[in-house]
């Protein structure tokens, strides 16, 4: 199966769909929402393009609400591969809705950066009935994910993504506190950054965003609003996560103050009193 209907041409969806085109798939926009013009420029097709047989439907949508909206309207598909980030309960509900129409569902939220999405090197968390991950489905997912982890049954992909979000968002909050302490003690930002990279305080978040955070720059890759959605999903499933609760409070403050579309790393900046 080399034909894909793609829903969700946002910050991650656009480079992922474009990567699908570059990997030899015929990819068409499932709707007219998102960066459709940029997608067409990358070689994608419109939703009116003719499709042969039953395509794989790929979802890369902001939340479970949009996922279920699309799923309820789907009729022409062999399988839905859901790269969106939401929660295990939504994944199971989507699978049940599709099963009534003979369409399989594969849960595969992703982690990484826009650059990794362009290069097909995202990390994917695969959760599904093994029989639903056909050769065609696996080859398609592998064209987008350089690292692919089988996490277990349906919904476990979403569970793994929530674990990742709690850890990496919490790490950003801690980095902010460390940087604030360094500033109060008069340490030079460049010295702090390079010393930490060679120390036990190093992390992927420090390497990716440390310099930007020290310079008070927050170019958007993953919005604070979407990060707030993820951490909220984790807390609904497991309320006793104190660090996650602090992250949620800080992210909610960003959303409420009009900074929700800035990069999630702004949560490291302590609000001004």
N, C-alpha and C positions, 0 to 999 in steps of 0.2 A: 504494500500500500504506500503510494508516493504522494497522495493528495491529502492536504491538511486544511481544515477550516479553523481559523485562528480568531479567538475572541479576547481582546485586551491588548491594545497597542500603546501602552503607557511607557513609563521609564524603563522597565525591564521587558515588557511584552514586545516592544518594537525591536530591540536588538535580538531577542530570542527568535521572533518570527523571521527577521531578516537572515539570521543564521540558518534557519530552516531552509530558506530559499537558496542560500549559498551551498547548502549540503545536498542540493539536488531535488528537494521536494517542491511540488506545486502547492504554494501556500496562498490562500485567499482570505481576505478580511471577512470575518463572520458578521460584522456589523459596520456601520459607518462612524462609530465612535473611536476616539483616540487619534493617533498620528497617522492617519490613513495616507495622506499625501507622501509622507516620508517613507512609508512602507511600500507604496507603489514605485517610488524612485529606486528602492532597493530590489525591485524585481518581483514584488508581490502582485496579487490579482485582487480584483474587487469581489464583493459578495455576489455579484451577478454573473461571475465567470462560470462556465459550464464545468460540472464535476462528473467524472465517470465513477459509477459505483458508490459505495458507502465510504466517505472519508473518515479519517481520524479527526476528532474535534479536540483542539487544544485550548485550554482556558488559562489566562494569566490576568486575573481580575482583582480589584482592590479588596474585596471581602467576600464572605460567604453569602451575603445578601445578593450580590450580583451573580455569583455562581449559581445559586438556586433559580434566579430569574432566567438565566440562559438555559439551564437544564430543563426547566418546565416547558420551554418552547421547542426543544430539540426533537426532531423526528428522523432526520436523515444522517445517521452516523453509525459506524461500526464500534467505536470505542471513544470515550472521553478521557483524555489525559489532563488532569487538573494540576497545573503548576502554581495555582494561587495559594496564598497563605490564609488559613482561617482556623478551623478546629476539627477534631475527630468526629464530633456529632454531626456537623454539616456535611462532612465527607460521606458518612454513612447514609444520611438523608438523601444526598444527591445520587448515591449508588442505588438506593431503593427506588427512587423515581424513575431512573433510567432502566432498571431491570424490568419494569413493567412493559417497556417497549423493546426489550431484547437488546439493549445497548449496554455494554460493559463500562466500568468506571475504574480508572487507575489514579490513585492519590500520589502526587509527586511534587510537593512544594520544593522550592529551590532556594539556595543561599549563594551569595557572592556579590559581585559588583557589575556595573554596566559593562565595563571592559571585558570581564569574564563571560558575560552573556554574549557579547559580540563574537568572542573567540570560541564559543561552545565549550567553555570550561567551568560552568557552574557546578555546584554540588547539589545533587538531587537526593531526596529522601523518598524512597519508593515504598508504598504500602498498598497492598491489593491481594486479591485471590490470585495465587500463582498462575492458575489456568487463564486468567484474563490478560496476563502479560505475554502476549504472543510475540513471535519473532519480529513482526512489523512494528509493534508498539515499542519493544525494547530497542530496536535499531533507531527509531525516531528519538526516543528519550536520550540515547547515548550520543546522538548527533548534537545535543544541546548541553549535556552534562559530562564533564571530564571525570568527575567523581560521582559515583552512583552507589548508594547504600540501601540494601534491602532491610527495611525496618520491621517488617512483619505484616500482619493482617491489615485490612482496609481501615484507614484512619490513623494508622501508626506513623505514616509519613508526616501528617499534620502534628502528631504528638512530638516527633523528633524535632520538627521545625520550632515548636514552642519552647522546647528545652534550649535550643540554640539561641532563640531570641532573649530568653530570660538571662542567659549567661552573657551574651555580648552587649546587651543594653545595660546590664548591671556593670559591666566592665567600663563602659563609657562614663557612667555616673562616677565611679571610683576614680577614673583618670581626671575628671574635672576637679575632684577634691584634692588630688595630688598636685595638679597644676596650680590650684589656688594657694596651697601651702607653699609651693616653690616660689610663687610670686611674693607672698608675705615675707619669706625669708631672704628675698633679694637674689635668688638664683637666676642666671641668664637662661632664657628659654631654650636656645640651641644646645647649651650644656646639659640641661635637663633631658631633652629629647635623646641626645646621643648616649648619655650615660644610662638612661632607662633601657634603651634598645640592647645594651650589653649586660643588663642586670636581670635579676629575678622579677622585676616589675614589668618586663616586656610583655607584649601581647600583640595579637593580630590587629586589634583596634588601635593600639598605639602606633604601629607601623603604618597603618592605612590613613589614620586621621589625626595623629598626634600633632604634626606640624600645623595643619589647618586650625585645630582647636587652640593651640598656643598663640596663633595669630588672630584669633577671634573671627575665623572665616568658616562659613557653613554652606558651601555650594551643594545644592540638592542632588542626592542620589536616591535616598530613601527618606520619605517625608516623616516629620514628627507625628503627623496625623496617623499615618499607617503604622508607625511603631507603637503608637498609643493603642491602636486596634489589636495588635499582636499581644502586647503585654496584658491588655484587658482580657483577652481570650484565655491566657494562661491563668490569670487570677480567678476567673470564673470556674475553672476546672480544679484549681488548687489554691484556695484563698490564703493559706498560711505560708506566704512567701514574702518576708519583710522587705528584702531589697527590691523585689519586683514591685511591691506596693509603693516604695519611694520613687522608683522610676516612673510608674504610672502617674503619680501626683505631679512630678516635674513635667512630664509630657502633656498632661491635661492642662497645666498652666500655660504651656506654649500654645496649645490649640486655642485656649480661651483668650489669650492676649494677641491673637492674630499671627502667630509664628508657625502655625501648623504645617505650612507647605515648605518650610525650611528643612534642611537636613536634620535627621534625628540626633546628630552629635551635638546640637545646640542644647540638649538636655544637660550637658556637662557644665553649662554656664549658669551659675547660681543667679536666680532672679534678683533684680535690684529691689530693695525695700523702700 
